[in-house]
Amino acid sequence: MELPVRTNTVQLIEDLEQIFSILRHEFGNTVNSLKMTLDVLVRNYDTFDDPAKLEFLHRAMVLVARQHKFLDAMRSYARAAVGEIEEIPLIFFWSDCVSLARAKIAGKQIGLKQQIHAEPYNILANSSAIHQVIGHLMDNAIDAVSDVESPEIELLAFTRIGYCVVQILDNGPGISEEIRSKLFTPFFTTREGHSGLGLAISRKMLSQMDGRVELNNRSPRGTAANMWLKIG
């Protein structure tokens, strides 16, 4: 019984190390840049004309805004919580999933398929939280197929003992081994301008609903995002 505890502890330590590494990089770079900008402004304040002073102040404000955006992202992750758990009929749940997927790809040249292989039961979840999770997973799938010649996303639902499994499949390039261990680390992202919180918040919310999320490579290519939800 001790091995799972040690394994979980090691994983927690690795996750924390990755998070702190990202924080050091993000805040370290912006703080150093801000200090250098303000140092130049202070040293040359008497010789700079007004436009030059405004330019350096603008650079400083951009760096402060970047830190503020990152702090907002940290607050978003901390506040991500699931409300009341309810019994959601599968037919309504699946209809919402498909509708959200269609809305996400509206105006994009992306094919969409959907299949459900399950009996009419209830999902134990929070509607708002599930909507957010599906949205995050769809956003990832859409990004994954952005450079694919014939992009396609497929939604599947089936049952496993005590759970409904919802799969979001894409035909993108798949997950590289280099980033696999970092996928659910808060603030980790390979996409410029993104917060890196979608998967982390999804995992956090699903765990609060006694569910989980997994990402695996498909054969011959693509990614399968599996969302596990308890059955009522």
Secondary structure, 3 states (H helix, E strand, C coil): CHHHHHHHHHHHHHHHHHHHHHHHHHHHHHHHHHHHHHHHHHHCCCCCCHHHHHHHHHHHHHHHHHHHHHHHHHHHHHHCCCCCCEEEEHHHHHHHHHHHHHHHHCCCCCEEEEEEECCCCEEEECHHHHHHHHHHHHHHHHHHCCCCCCCEEEEEEEEECCEEEEEEEECCCCCCHHHHCCCCCCCCCCCCCCCCCHHHHHHHHHHHCCCEEEEEECCCCCEEEEEEEEEC
